Amino acid sequence: MLRFGTLVAVAVTLARPIAAEPVTVRHLEGLVHGFLTLRDLEGKLVADGDLVQTAKGRRVTTSLTFRFKDGSVHEETAVWSEDRLFRLISDHLVQKGPTFPHNIDLTIDAASGNARVSYADGDGKTKTESEHFKSSPDLANGLVLTMLKNVAAEAPLKSFSYVSAAPKPTLVRLDISTVGREKFVTGDLARTAFHYVLKVDIGGLKGVLAPLVGKQPPDIHVWILDDKAPAFVKAELPLYFGGPVWRIELASPKW
């Protein structure tokens, strides 16, 4: 679920290589249509969302869309394979509308290691930035939530690779830590979720200075159902660099 992938667009600079930690497929993905809400941390509704996933053989396509009240749209489509290991094939992220400081269109070709982003500058002119990076088997754009459903909660991986866009595409690392198990309820039934924290590792001198100058992106929090059939419960993250932290949760139909 969680480019997911989208999970976050951050402007950072990487000054060292990233060690790849591919994720083994423990649970095959399939057909999904989930209803989501995007709220601020006080509970106010910000946007309505859909997660649509289809599978053909070992190839899976996931599309995450949020529609905002002001007409803005966040849409990310990831294509990936689940043949023993999860492997991103391509990712396409579009953010447009007044909610976002910049309209962006990011395309990632994971096999070739090419990323391209088009964005509108302060004068409304369209600019394009491209970057080539070494193809990494743990690239998590559009796959963060799926990967977290497949790691061992007691011994999770140390990090994921991630391509950010703000506006230049940059390969960064998401360091993973765990808070532990937390209780929640559905109706009157008590359940347990495992709480993960993902920290954006800027690296280099900028990484050292970022907290001092207010540039360090906030941590990403993800809760995954602790069960033999793990599932996404909620996430808290910014959708763009410098943006507020919003909460993604499952929505219940109302009649």
C-alpha positions as CSV (number, residue, x, y, z in Angstrom):
1,M,0.0,0.0,0.0
2,L,1.9,2.6,1.8
3,R,4.4,4.9,-2.0
4,F,3.0,4.3,1.0
5,G,4.9,4.4,-1.4
6,T,4.0,7.6,-1.5
7,L,4.5,7.7,1.6
8,V,6.6,11.1,1.7
9,A,8.4,13.6,-0.6
10,V,11.5,15.0,1.2
11,A,14.2,17.3,-0.1
12,V,17.5,15.7,1.1
13,T,21.0,15.0,-0.1
14,L,22.7,11.7,0.1
15,A,26.4,11.7,0.7
16,R,27.1,7.9,1.0
17,P,25.9,4.6,-0.5
18,I,22.8,2.8,0.8
19,A,23.0,-0.9,1.8
20,A,20.2,-2.8,0.1
21,E,18.0,-5.1,2.3
22,P,15.4,-6.8,0.0
23,V,12.2,-8.1,1.6
24,T,11.2,-11.7,1.3
25,V,7.6,-12.4,0.2
26,R,5.8,-14.1,3.1
27,H,2.3,-13.1,2.1
28,L,1.2,-12.9,-1.6
29,E,-0.8,-9.8,-2.5
30,G,-4.0,-9.9,-4.6
31,L,-7.1,-8.0,-5.5
32,V,-7.9,-5.1,-3.1
33,H,-10.1,-2.0,-2.9
34,G,-9.8,-0.2,0.3
35,F,-11.5,3.0,1.5
36,L,-9.3,5.5,3.3
37,T,-9.5,8.8,5.1
38,L,-6.8,11.4,5.5
39,R,-7.1,13.5,8.6
40,D,-5.0,16.0,10.6
41,L,-3.9,14.8,14.1
42,E,-6.9,16.5,15.7
43,G,-9.2,14.3,13.6
44,K,-10.4,16.8,11.0
45,L,-11.1,15.3,7.6
46,V,-8.6,16.5,5.0
47,A,-9.2,14.1,2.1
48,D,-11.0,11.0,1.0
49,G,-8.9,8.1,-0.4
50,D,-9.0,4.9,-2.3
51,L,-6.4,2.1,-2.5
52,V,-7.0,-0.1,-5.6
53,Q,-4.7,-3.1,-6.2
54,T,-4.8,-5.7,-8.9
55,A,-2.5,-8.7,-9.5
56,K,-1.7,-10.7,-12.7
57,G,0.6,-13.6,-12.0
58,R,3.4,-12.3,-9.8
59,R,3.0,-8.7,-11.0
60,V,1.0,-6.3,-8.8
61,T,-0.2,-2.8,-9.5
62,T,-1.3,-0.6,-6.6
63,S,-2.9,2.9,-7.0
64,L,-3.3,5.2,-4.0
65,T,-5.5,8.3,-4.5
66,F,-6.5,11.1,-2.1
67,R,-9.0,13.7,-3.2
68,F,-9.0,17.0,-1.2
69,K,-11.9,19.3,-0.6
70,D,-10.2,22.1,-2.5
71,G,-9.9,19.9,-5.6
72,S,-6.3,18.9,-5.1
73,V,-5.2,15.3,-5.9
74,H,-2.5,13.0,-4.6
75,E,-2.2,9.9,-6.8
76,E,0.6,7.3,-6.8
77,T,0.7,4.1,-8.9
78,A,3.3,1.5,-8.2
79,V,4.0,-1.6,-10.3
80,W,6.0,-4.4,-8.6
81,S,6.8,-8.1,-8.6
82,E,6.5,-10.6,-5.8
83,D,8.6,-13.5,-7.1
84,R,10.3,-14.6,-3.8
85,L,11.4,-11.0,-3.2
86,F,9.4,-7.8,-3.5
87,R,10.9,-5.8,-6.3
88,L,9.7,-2.4,-7.5
89,I,9.3,-2.1,-11.3
90,S,8.0,1.5,-11.7
91,D,6.3,4.2,-9.7
92,H,4.4,7.3,-10.7
93,L,3.5,10.0,-8.3
94,V,1.3,13.1,-9.1
95,Q,0.5,15.9,-6.7
96,K,-1.5,18.9,-8.0
97,G,-3.7,21.6,-6.7
98,P,-3.6,24.4,-4.0
99,T,-3.0,21.9,-1.1
100,F,0.6,21.4,-2.4
101,P,3.2,24.1,-2.6
102,H,4.4,22.6,-5.9
103,N,2.6,20.6,-8.5
104,I,4.9,17.6,-9.2
105,D,5.0,14.6,-11.5
106,L,7.6,12.0,-10.5
107,T,8.3,8.9,-12.6
108,I,10.7,6.1,-11.4
109,D,12.0,3.3,-13.6
110,A,13.5,1.0,-10.9
111,A,15.2,-1.4,-13.3
112,S,17.2,1.3,-15.1
113,G,17.7,3.4,-12.0
114,N,16.2,6.5,-13.7
115,A,14.0,9.0,-12.0
116,R,12.4,12.1,-13.6
117,V,10.3,14.8,-12.0
118,S,8.4,17.7,-13.5
119,Y,7.3,20.5,-11.3
120,A,6.0,24.1,-11.3
121,D,8.4,26.7,-9.8
122,G,7.4,29.8,-7.9
123,D,6.6,31.6,-11.2
124,G,4.4,28.8,-12.4
125,K,6.9,27.6,-15.0
126,T,7.4,23.9,-15.6
127,K,10.9,22.6,-14.9
128,T,12.2,19.0,-15.2
129,E,14.9,17.3,-13.1
130,S,16.4,13.9,-13.8
131,E,18.6,11.6,-11.8
132,H,20.2,8.2,-12.2
133,F,20.8,5.9,-9.3
134,K,22.1,2.4,-8.8
135,S,19.2,0.0,-9.0
136,S,18.4,-1.2,-5.5
137,P,16.3,-4.4,-4.6
138,D,14.9,-2.7,-1.5
139,L,13.5,0.4,-3.2
140,A,10.3,1.1,-1.4
141,N,8.4,3.8,-3.3
142,G,4.8,2.6,-3.3
143,L,5.7,-0.5,-1.3
144,V,6.4,0.6,2.2
145,L,3.2,-0.8,3.7
146,T,3.4,-4.0,1.8
147,M,7.0,-4.5,2.9
148,L,6.2,-3.9,6.5
149,K,3.4,-6.5,6.4
150,N,6.1,-9.0,5.3
151,V,8.9,-8.3,7.8
152,A,9.3,-10.1,11.1
153,A,8.0,-7.7,13.7
154,E,10.5,-8.9,16.4
155,A,13.4,-8.6,14.0
156,P,12.6,-6.0,11.3
157,L,14.9,-4.9,8.6
158,K,17.1,-1.9,9.3
159,S,16.2,0.3,6.4
160,F,14.5,0.8,3.0
161,S,15.7,2.8,0.1
162,Y,13.5,5.5,-1.2
163,V,13.5,8.1,-4.0
164,S,12.3,11.5,-2.9
165,A,11.3,14.5,-5.0
166,A,11.5,18.0,-3.7
167,P,12.0,18.9,-6.4
168,K,15.2,17.0,-7.6
169,P,14.8,13.2,-7.3
170,T,17.2,11.9,-4.7
171,L,17.9,8.4,-3.3
172,V,17.6,8.4,0.5
173,R,17.3,5.8,3.3
174,L,14.3,5.2,5.7
175,D,15.7,3.8,8.9
176,I,13.3,1.4,10.6
177,S,12.7,1.0,14.3
178,T,9.9,-0.5,16.4
179,V,7.9,0.9,19.3
180,G,6.2,-2.4,20.0
181,R,2.7,-3.8,20.2
182,E,-0.2,-1.4,20.8
183,K,-3.9,-2.2,21.5
184,F,-6.9,-1.0,19.5
185,V,-10.5,-2.1,19.1
186,T,-12.9,-2.7,16.2
187,G,-16.4,-2.7,17.7
188,D,-16.0,-4.4,21.0
189,L,-13.2,-6.7,19.9
190,A,-9.7,-6.0,21.2
191,R,-6.8,-6.3,18.7
192,T,-3.1,-5.6,18.5
193,A,-1.0,-3.7,16.0
194,F,2.7,-3.5,15.7
195,H,4.0,0.1,15.7
196,Y,6.9,0.9,13.3
197,V,8.8,4.2,13.1
198,L,10.7,5.2,9.9
199,K,13.2,8.0,10.1
200,V,14.5,9.7,7.0
201,D,18.3,9.5,7.0
202,I,19.7,12.5,5.2
203,G,23.4,11.6,5.6
204,G,26.5,13.6,5.3
205,L,27.0,17.2,6.6
206,K,23.4,18.1,5.7
207,G,22.2,15.3,7.9
208,V,24.2,16.6,10.8
209,L,22.9,20.2,10.3
210,A,19.3,19.4,9.4
211,P,17.9,19.2,13.0
212,L,19.6,22.5,13.8
213,V,18.0,24.4,10.9
214,G,14.6,22.8,11.0
215,K,15.1,20.7,7.8
216,Q,14.9,17.2,9.3
217,P,11.7,15.6,8.0
218,P,9.4,14.3,10.8
219,D,9.4,10.5,11.5
220,I,6.8,8.3,9.7
221,H,4.7,6.1,12.0
222,V,2.9,3.0,10.6
223,W,0.7,0.5,12.5
224,I,0.3,-3.1,11.1
225,L,-2.2,-5.6,12.5
226,D,-0.3,-8.2,14.5
227,D,-1.9,-11.4,13.1
228,K,-1.3,-14.4,10.9
229,A,-2.9,-12.2,8.2
230,P,-1.2,-8.8,8.8
231,A,-3.0,-5.7,7.5
232,F,-2.5,-2.0,7.4
233,V,-4.2,-0.2,10.3
234,K,-3.0,3.4,10.1
235,A,-0.1,5.7,9.3
236,E,1.0,9.2,10.3
237,L,3.2,11.1,7.9
238,P,3.6,14.2,5.7
239,L,2.7,13.8,2.0
240,Y,5.2,16.5,0.9
241,F,8.4,18.2,2.2
242,G,7.6,20.8,4.8
243,G,3.9,19.7,5.0
244,P,1.9,18.8,8.1
245,V,1.7,15.3,9.5
246,W,-1.5,13.7,8.5
247,R,-3.1,10.4,9.6
248,I,-4.2,7.8,7.1
249,E,-6.9,5.3,8.4
250,L,-9.3,2.8,7.0
251,A,-12.8,4.2,6.4
252,S,-16.1,2.4,7.3
253,P,-19.0,2.7,4.9
254,K,-22.1,4.6,6.2
255,W,-25.6,3.9,5.0
